[in-house]
Amino acid sequence: MRLNLILAFVFLSLLPAQAQTAKTNPQRPLALLVERTISKLQEHLQDISLKGGVHIEMQTGQGLSLSASRKFFFSAILNKMKKRLAVRITPKGSTKIRIMVSLNQHRIWVVGTIENDTLVGPSPFVISHVLSDDLRIAFGAERPSNTSLQWRVRPLGEFEGQVLDICAIKWNPHSAFFELALLDTSGIQVFHYYPETQTLKRFMGQAFLKSARQWPRIIAGWIGLSASNTLAAMTTRGDNLSMNIQEYRTFPGAPQRIPIHNSSNDSRQALWGKARLGNPNIEGPIQNAAKKQVSPKEMPRYVRDVHLASANNTWYWVDANGYLHNPRSQKISTPLLPTPIGDRFLFADIDGDGIQEFVHTKASLDHQSDALVIRTIPTLAGPSPSRFRTALGGGSIIAMDRLLNTHHAGETLVLAEQADDQNFRIWLVEVVQ
């Protein structure tokens, strides 16, 4: 059902306070959509005489909130028109602008027409933007329920050792398999993973050199891609090792550098933080391969994990106390979630709807199972509902990564769980039709 709103304002009655609200409320995707809409209106109105005033009619389609759209989008349009177009906005305007905002195929669509006696017929314009979490909130968009989608959790295998991290690789786009690199307290193991048969086959490994140093109280490690075919690993004991999986060779890695999974692009080349011997935290600032700082100034010196969400181009991190933050939440010292989360997290579009989910582990008490939680990306604007939750096999969930280009529409999660002191398991979590 359509909800119809006719907004008619006299130009001189628009208050400065409204313009200030429009500046402070919109997030970046919303501000971009508003700017594109205004630019399109200017383009269509430049050759039209507006002496008779402008009448604006605005509508929202099913699944969008009229009140939210009015507060964040429609008010911003009117305020920007006030600043840029010297016209009267009146119910009796001779130029009629109709704007319909709707949701379709995971995109926000702004469809409009402009009517004037000097035009042969209505002049249409269309703008669209991928439905980010910010736009979902701004327009009050409902998340569609799809009963045909099912979450599936599958074990891939159990292995000896104490696992520290996992990294999914596909350096050869023509191969039928992925590589899964597992970092444990003994070194690196690399497996071929065949999606069609859902099997793992070990093909390469390298143990750490014998170390005189003992493992610290908190045993941790990181593994990532320093190049498309080269792995880099670092541990809290000070082990560092690099492995070229194409040339089957290993060599010492860069000292005191922690590879951080980079899920913001398909190259997967790691970003880098600093390592401190015995410290399970990542020391900032975060740098790219060219040693250029990429993390925001608001990020504290030490974090447990940090990633850039491509959905909204925003950095997120887990601070040393286990609380999730982004630059905005850090400024006001208000975590994005009310309780601490686990040490590792990532962003992935698991259900294939074009919108990234926030995937994290849930901190647990001793002798209790860890939980894997998949939810919408948290914001300060409201709650972040959980979409899926599982305890896997009842152990400690240590690490996670995502598989690209699988036979499913969405991305597949691959997780490492420590089952007991001597064994760990690898799991897949995915959404299937």
C-alpha positions in Angstrom: 0.0 0.0 0.0 1.3 3.4 -0.9 1.6 6.1 1.8 1.1 9.5 0.3 2.5 12.7 1.7 2.1 16.1 0.2 4.6 18.5 1.6 4.0 22.1 0.9 6.1 24.8 2.5 6.4 28.5 1.8 10.0 29.2 1.1 10.3 31.9 3.8 8.9 29.7 6.5 11.8 27.2 6.4 13.8 27.7 9.6 17.6 27.6 9.9 17.3 24.9 12.6 15.9 22.5 10.0 18.9 23.0 7.8 21.2 22.3 10.7 19.4 19.0 11.4 19.8 18.0 7.8 23.5 18.5 8.1 24.1 16.5 11.3 21.7 13.6 10.9 22.5 12.0 7.5 25.2 9.3 7.2 27.4 9.3 4.2 25.3 7.1 1.9 22.2 9.2 2.7 24.1 12.4 2.1 25.2 11.1 -1.2 21.7 10.1 -2.2 20.4 13.5 -1.2 23.1 15.2 -3.2 22.5 13.1 -6.3 18.7 13.9 -6.1 19.3 17.6 -5.8 21.8 17.6 -8.7 19.3 15.7 -10.8 16.6 18.3 -9.9 18.9 21.2 -10.8 19.7 19.5 -14.1 16.0 19.2 -15.0 14.9 22.6 -13.7 17.6 24.8 -15.2 15.7 25.6 -18.4 12.3 25.9 -16.8 10.8 29.2 -15.5 10.0 28.8 -11.8 8.3 32.2 -11.3 5.0 30.5 -10.5 6.4 28.5 -7.6 7.0 24.8 -7.1 4.7 22.2 -5.7 6.3 19.1 -4.3 4.6 15.8 -3.8 6.6 13.0 -2.0 5.6 9.4 -1.5 7.1 6.3 0.0 6.5 2.7 -1.1 5.7 -0.4 0.8 8.4 -1.5 3.2 9.7 2.0 3.9 8.8 4.2 6.9 7.1 7.4 6.1 8.1 9.1 9.3 11.8 8.1 9.0 11.9 9.1 5.3 10.3 12.4 6.1 12.8 13.1 8.9 16.0 12.1 7.1 15.5 12.3 3.4 12.5 14.5 2.5 13.5 17.3 4.9 17.1 17.3 3.6 15.8 17.6 0.0 13.6 20.6 1.0 16.4 22.3 2.9 18.9 21.9 0.0 16.3 23.2 -2.4 15.9 26.2 -0.1 19.6 27.0 -0.3 20.2 26.4 -4.0 17.0 27.2 -5.8 15.5 30.7 -5.4 11.9 29.6 -5.7 8.7 29.5 -3.7 7.6 26.1 -2.6 3.8 26.3 -2.5 0.8 24.0 -2.9 -0.3 26.1 -6.0 3.0 26.0 -7.8 2.9 25.9 -11.5 5.8 23.5 -11.6 5.0 20.1 -10.0 7.6 17.7 -8.8 6.6 14.2 -7.7 9.1 12.0 -5.9 8.6 8.4 -5.1 11.1 6.5 -2.9 10.9 2.7 -2.9 12.8 -0.4 -2.1 13.5 -3.0 -4.7 16.3 -5.6 -5.4 18.3 -4.4 -2.3 18.4 -0.9 -3.6 16.7 2.4 -2.7 15.1 3.9 -5.7 14.2 7.6 -6.1 11.8 8.0 -9.0 10.5 11.4 -9.9 8.7 13.4 -12.5 8.7 17.2 -13.2 5.7 18.8 -14.9 5.5 22.3 -16.3 3.4 23.9 -19.0 6.5 24.5 -21.1 7.3 20.8 -21.2 5.7 18.4 -23.8 5.1 15.9 -21.0 6.4 14.8 -17.6 10.2 14.8 -17.4 11.3 11.7 -15.5 14.4 11.0 -13.5 15.6 7.9 -11.7 18.3 7.5 -9.0 19.3 4.4 -7.1 21.7 3.4 -4.4 22.6 0.0 -2.8 20.7 -0.4 0.5 23.4 0.0 3.1 22.6 -0.3 6.8 22.7 3.4 7.1 20.1 3.8 4.4 18.0 1.0 6.0 17.8 3.0 9.2 17.3 6.4 7.5 14.3 5.1 5.5 13.1 2.7 8.2 13.3 -0.2 5.7 12.0 -3.5 6.8 14.3 -6.5 6.3 12.3 -8.9 4.1 11.7 -12.3 5.6 12.6 -15.2 3.3 11.5 -18.5 4.6 13.3 -20.3 1.7 16.7 -19.5 3.1 18.2 -21.9 5.6 21.4 -21.6 7.7 23.6 -24.6 7.5 26.5 -25.5 9.8 28.9 -28.3 8.6 32.1 -29.7 10.1 35.0 -30.1 7.6 37.4 -32.1 9.8 39.2 -32.5 13.1 43.0 -32.0 13.5 45.6 -32.3 16.2 47.1 -29.1 17.6 46.2 -25.8 19.2 44.8 -23.5 16.4 45.6 -19.8 16.4 44.2 -18.4 13.1 42.8 -19.4 9.7 43.1 -17.7 6.3 41.1 -18.6 3.1 43.0 -18.1 -0.2 42.2 -18.4 -3.9 45.4 -17.2 -5.6 44.6 -19.2 -8.8 41.2 -18.1 -10.2 41.2 -21.1 -12.6 41.5 -23.8 -9.9 38.5 -25.7 -8.6 39.6 -25.4 -5.0 40.5 -22.9 -2.3 43.5 -23.0 0.0 42.8 -22.9 3.7 45.9 -21.9 5.7 45.8 -22.9 9.4 48.2 -21.4 11.9 48.7 -23.4 15.1 51.3 -23.5 17.8 53.6 -25.7 15.7 53.6 -23.8 12.5 51.5 -23.4 9.3 49.5 -26.1 7.5 47.9 -25.5 4.1 45.0 -27.5 2.7 43.1 -27.7 -0.6 39.4 -27.3 0.0 37.2 -28.6 -2.7 33.7 -27.0 -2.5 32.0 -29.5 -4.8 33.0 -32.5 -2.7 33.4 -30.6 0.6 36.7 -32.2 1.4 40.1 -31.0 2.7 43.5 -32.3 1.4 46.7 -31.2 3.1 49.4 -30.3 0.6 51.9 -28.1 2.4 53.2 -27.3 5.8 56.1 -25.7 7.7 56.9 -25.9 11.4 58.3 -23.0 13.3 62.0 -23.0 14.1 62.8 -24.2 17.6 62.4 -21.3 20.0 64.0 -20.8 23.4 61.1 -18.5 24.3 58.2 -20.0 26.2 54.6 -19.2 25.2 53.2 -16.3 27.1 50.1 -16.6 29.3 47.8 -15.7 26.4 48.7 -17.8 23.3 47.6 -16.1 20.1 48.7 -15.8 16.5 47.7 -14.2 13.2 48.0 -15.3 9.5 47.2 -13.4 6.4 48.3 -12.7 2.8 51.3 -10.4 2.3 50.9 -11.0 -1.4 48.4 -12.9 -3.5 50.3 -16.2 -3.1 52.3 -15.5 0.0 51.3 -16.1 3.6 52.7 -14.2 6.6 52.3 -15.4 10.2 53.1 -13.9 13.6 52.6 -15.2 17.2 52.7 -13.8 20.7 55.8 -16.0 21.3 57.6 -14.0 18.6 57.5 -16.6 15.8 57.3 -15.1 12.3 57.2 -17.0 9.1 56.3 -16.4 5.5 55.3 -19.1 3.0 54.9 -18.8 -0.8 52.3 -21.5 -1.7 52.9 -21.2 -5.4 56.6 -21.9 -5.3 56.5 -24.2 -2.2 59.0 -22.3 -0.2 59.2 -20.6 3.2 61.3 -17.8 4.6 61.5 -15.5 7.6 58.6 -13.1 7.9 58.7 -9.4 8.7 59.4 -9.0 12.5 56.9 -7.4 14.8 54.2 -7.1 12.2 50.7 -8.6 12.5 48.8 -9.4 9.3 45.2 -8.4 9.5 42.6 -10.0 7.2 41.5 -7.4 4.6 37.9 -8.1 3.6 37.3 -4.7 2.0 38.4 -5.9 -1.4 38.8 -9.2 -3.3 42.6 -9.0 -3.4 42.6 -10.1 0.3 46.1 -8.6 0.7 46.7 -8.0 4.4 46.8 -4.8 6.3 49.4 -4.5 9.1 49.6 -3.7 12.8 52.5 -3.8 15.2 53.2 -6.8 17.4 54.5 -6.7 21.0 56.1 -9.8 22.4 53.6 -11.6 24.7 50.8 -9.1 23.9 47.7 -10.6 22.3 46.5 -7.1 21.2 47.2 -5.4 17.8 49.1 -2.1 18.2 48.1 0.7 15.8 48.0 2.6 13.7 47.0 0.1 10.9 49.1 0.4 7.7 48.8 -0.9 4.2 51.5 -2.7 2.3 53.1 0.7 1.4 53.3 1.5 5.2 50.7 4.2 4.8 48.3 4.7 7.8 44.8 3.7 6.9 43.1 3.4 10.3 41.3 6.5 11.7 42.8 8.7 14.4 40.0 7.7 16.8 41.2 4.1 17.0 43.0 3.5 20.3 46.6 2.3 20.4 45.8 -1.3 21.2 42.8 -3.3 19.8 42.0 -7.0 19.8 40.8 -6.9 16.1 40.1 -4.3 13.5 38.4 -4.3 10.1 37.0 -1.9 7.4 33.4 -2.6 6.5 33.0 -2.1 2.7 29.2 -1.7 3.2 29.6 1.7 4.7 33.4 2.4 4.3 33.7 2.6 8.1 36.4 1.2 10.4 35.4 -1.0 13.4 37.5 -2.5 16.2 37.2 -4.4 19.4 39.0 -2.5 22.1 41.3 -4.0 24.8 38.3 -4.5 27.0 36.3 -6.4 24.4 33.8 -3.6 23.4 33.0 -2.9 19.7 33.6 0.6 18.4 33.8 2.7 15.3 35.1 6.3 15.1 31.8 7.8 16.0 31.1 5.6 19.0 34.7 6.1 20.2 34.3 9.9 20.2 31.4 9.7 22.6 32.8 6.6 24.6 29.6 4.6 23.9 30.1 1.0 22.6 28.1 -0.1 19.6 27.0 -3.2 21.6 26.2 -3.1 25.3 28.3 -6.1 26.3 31.8 -7.3 25.3 32.2 -9.6 22.3 34.9 -12.1 21.4 38.3 -11.3 20.1 37.7 -11.8 16.4 35.1 -10.5 14.0 34.5 -9.9 10.3 32.0 -8.6 7.7 30.4 -10.9 5.1 27.4 -11.0 2.9 26.3 -14.5 3.9 22.8 -14.6 2.6 23.6 -13.0 -0.8 21.2 -10.1 -0.4 23.9 -7.5 -1.2 24.2 -6.4 2.5 27.1 -7.3 4.7 26.4 -9.0 8.0 28.5 -8.5 11.2 29.9 -11.8 12.3 31.5 -12.2 15.8 32.0 -14.6 18.6 30.3 -14.0 21.9 32.5 -13.8 25.0 31.7 -16.7 27.4 32.6 -17.7 31.0 35.1 -20.5 31.8 33.7 -24.0 31.0 31.0 -22.6 28.8 30.7 -22.9 25.0 31.5 -20.0 22.8 28.8 -18.7 20.5 29.0 -17.6 16.9 26.6 -14.6 16.3 25.6 -13.2 12.9 23.7 -9.9 13.1 23.1 -6.6 11.2 26.0 -4.1 11.4 25.6 -2.3 14.7 25.0 1.5 14.8 24.4 4.0 17.5 20.9 4.6 16.1 19.3 1.5 17.5 19.5 -2.2 18.3 21.4 -4.7 16.1 19.2 -7.8 16.0 20.8 -11.2 15.8 20.0 -13.2 12.7 21.7 -16.5 13.6 23.5 -18.0 16.6 25.2 -21.3 17.1 27.6 -22.9 19.5 29.2 -25.0 16.8 30.7 -28.1 18.6 30.7 -26.6 22.1 34.4 -25.6 22.1 36.2 -22.2 21.9 35.8 -20.4 18.5 39.3 -19.1 17.8 39.4 -17.7 14.3 37.2 -17.1 11.2 37.4 -16.0 7.6 35.2 -16.0 4.5 35.2 -17.9 1.2 34.6 -15.9 -2.0 33.0 -17.1 -5.2 31.5 -20.3 -3.9 28.6 -22.1 -5.6 26.2 -20.2 -3.3 25.0 -16.7 -3.9 26.3 -15.6 -0.5 29.7 -15.9 1.1 30.6 -18.9 3.2 32.2 -18.6 6.7 35.0 -20.9 7.6 35.8 -21.2 11.3 38.4 -22.8 13.6 37.2 -24.2 16.9 39.4 -25.6 19.7 37.6 -28.7 20.7 39.9 -29.6 23.7 43.6 -29.2 24.6 44.8 -31.4 21.8 42.4 -31.1 18.9 40.6 -28.4 16.8 37.8 -28.6 14.3 37.1 -26.7 11.0 33.5 -25.6 10.3 31.6 -24.1 7.4 28.5 -21.8 8.0 26.5 -20.8 5.0 23.0 -19.9 3.8 21.4 -22.2 1.2 18.2 -22.2 -0.7 
